[in-house]
């Protein structure tokens, strides 16, 4: 059964301890960061977004402890900052929730929420979403998976926010580590009805759909061999590990990240310690 309403990776969520410091940190890596957003009271969280082509990165922080953000707080306590979850785009959250129900997963939601947005001309608007989650315990490599329907794309994908000093264009891969990478990949593939392939170094890839970012599952040792020379401090044995991004200009990345990153084998690497627990890999595309 092919799921029709779940399209591909929408955004990756990096949970951070200090939201405003994280925004400054990512600006120093050459990203244009949105104004700070505050979610509804029941969520108790705030965010900054880094808007790319059809996808983005979300920096998420807990502002007030609520039941909704308990998993985020638990991850921070257990492993520290890093990639906590990944969203798929859904064209219809209610229909998508029923599709995963038909596969045996009881969805959480759909849930409607919004955050205020200051537009480039100074006017006030709102970004509105409808989301649903796969059950919290269904978390391949420790990453929670959910789906997001954007009701107001024009208040999220703002052209001024999509231009970055590092020339970042889109997400290519979400990297996750686990000692049981084949099992984790099969788990995600079943959850999302997607195809699996094995790479030459033994990593296992799960496509997300429609030319969106792939999920790549590796052991921590494989990650180190794939990206030699980069310090992996902060990367757990099991969990979200990093993001591979397409850039239009590797030289611009080098200039933007400065001594924080280094270039090798046609890519620029930024260690997790410099990006709130997420390894960043920039490649020309």
N, C-alpha and C positions, 0 to 999 in steps of 0.2 A: 504493500500500500504506500504510494508516494504521497507525502504530505504537501498539499498545495498552498498552504497559507504560511509556511515557515520558509523564509527565503535564503538567508545566509547570515554571516556574522554582521551584526549592526554596530556593536561597540564592546570594548573590553574595559572592565572596571578595575581600577587600581585603588585599593583602600589605603588610606594614609592616616597618620595620627594627627598631624597639624595641617589642616586644609590650606591655609594661606601660605605657609612655608613651602608646601608642595607646589603650589602654583608658581611661586617665585623660582623654585628649583627647575621646573619644566620650561619656564620662560628663558632661563639661562642655557637651556639646551637648544634654543632656537625655535621653540614652538610659540605660536600665538595662542594665548589662553583666554577663554571667554570671561566675561564678568562672573562673579560668584553667584551661584544660584542656591536657593533654599527650598527644600522639598516640603511637602505638607507635614503638619504636626505629627501625624501617626507614623510617618517615616523617620522623622528625627534626624535627617541627614542634610548635608549640603554638598555642592559639587562645583567643580570647574570642568569645562569640556575643551578638548583639543579636536577641532573639527577638520576632517580630511575630505576625501571625495564623497563616497557613499557610506563611509563609516567614521568612527571617531574613538577617542580614548576619553574615559571619564575618570577624573580624580574625585574620589568620594571620601567624605569625612563624617564622623558621627558628631552631631551637635548636641543632641539630647538623647539619653538612653530610652529606647522604646522596645517593645516586643519585636517590632519589625526589623530593627537593626541588630538584634542579638547575634545572628550569625556573623555579621561583620565584626562585631566586638570580639567574638570568640576567635576569629581568625587572627585579629591583631594580637590577642593575648597569646595565641598558640605559636604563631610563626613570624609575627611582625608584619610590616607593610608589604604589599605586593599585589599581584593579580588575584582577585578574589572570585570573580565570576565573569561570564561572557554572555552577552545578549545576542540573540538572533533577531533580525527584522521579521515582523509579521505584518501581513497586509490586513489581517482581520484577527484580532486577539481572541475574540469569542470563538470563531471557527477553528483557530489554531489550538485553543485549549481542548476543544472537542476531538481534534485529530490525535492529540497525545493521549486523551482518555481512551480512545479506541485502541491504542497500543498498550493499554494497561497501566498508564500513569495517571494518577489523580492530580489534576492541575491545582495550583494555588492561584486563585483569581479566575477571571480577569479583574484587575484593580485599576481604577482611574486615579491619576494624580497629575499635578501640575507644579510648575515653578515660575516665578516672575522673571521676565527678561527685559533688559534695557536694550532697545534697538540702537543701531548706529546713529540715528538722528536724534537720540535722546528720549524718544517716546517709550512708554511702558507697554509691554505686551505680556504674553504668557506662553510657555511651552507646555503642551498638553499631551499626555501619553495614556495608553492603556496597555498594561503588561500582564503576563501570567508566567508562573514558574513551574518547572518540573518539580516534583517533591524534593525537599531540601536534602534528603539522604541520597538522592540520585545525583552524585557529584563526581564525574570522572576526573581522576587525578586530584580530587579535592576541590575542583572548581564547580561552583553552582552554575546552572544553565537556566536562562529565562528568555522570554521573547518580548519584544517591544514594538508596539504600533504607534507611529508618530502621527498625531492628529494635526499638528501644526509644524510641518517641516520647515516652513519659511522662518520660524523663530528659533530654529536649531541650526540648520545649515545656512548660516549667514556668510555671504561671500568674503566680507572683511576678515572673518575669523578663519577662513580656509587658506589664507596666504601665510606661509611660515618662512622664517629666515633660513631654516634647514631644508627648505624645498620639499618637505614631506608631503606625499600625495595620498597614500592609502595603506591599509594594513594588508600584508601578504600572508603572514602566519601568526598564529597564537601558539607559543611553545609551552608545553607542560611536561613535568618530569614525574616519573614513577618507577619503582622497581619492577612493576608488572605492566609494562607499557602496552603489550598486546591486549591484555584484559581491559585496560582503561579505554583503549581505542574502540574495542568491540562494544563496550558499554555505551559510549557516546554515539557510535554508529547506529545502535539499536534505538536509542532515545530519539534520534533525529532522522532516521531512515536515510543515511548517507553512506557513500562508498568508502572502503578502506584500501590503502595501498601501502606497500613497504618500500622504504628508501634504501639506497645502497649501503648506508651505514647501520642499517637495522632499525632506524626510527620508523614509526608507523604514523601515517597521515590519514586524517578523516576530512573529506571535503565538506565545506559548509553550504555550498550551492551558489549558483548564479555569479560566478567570477568574484565571489567574496573570499575572505581569508580562510586558509585551511588551518586545521588543528594538527599540530605535530607533537607526538608523544615520544619522549626519549627517557633513558635513565639519566641520572645526574652525571655519570661518567661520560655517557655519549654526548651530553651537552658540552662538557668540557673539551672533548676531542673535536667537536664540530666548531667550537669557537675558542681555540687555544689562545692563551695569553691574557684572557679577561678574567678578573677575579670574580668568583661566583659566590662570595660571602653574601648571605641573606637568602640564597636559593635553597628551599627545603629538599628533602628526599622525595617528597610527593607534594605537588601543587603547581599552580601557575608559575611559569618561570620567566617568560619574556615575550617580546613582540618583534616581528620582522616587518619593517616598513619600507615601502618604495619611496625613493626620493628622485627628484629630477636633476639633482646636482650634488654629487658626493663632496666636491670641494666646498660647497656651501655648508654641508653638514660639518665638515672639519673646522671651518671657520667659526661656525656657531657653537660647537661644543668645546672647542679649544683643547686644553690639556685634559679635559674630562674624558675624552674618547680617544681612540686610536684607530688607524686605518691599516687594513691588511686583507689580502685576497679579494680585492674589489669591494670592500664593505667598510663601514665605520661602526665600531662597537662602543657602547656605553655600558659600563658595569652596573649591576643592580644597586650597588651602594650609592650611585650617583643619580638614580632614577626611581627612588622610593620602592626599592625591592624588585624592580622589573628590568631584566636585561633588554637593552634596545640594540637592534641590528638594522642598520640602514644599508640598503642595496640600491643600485641604480636601476631604474625601470621607467 
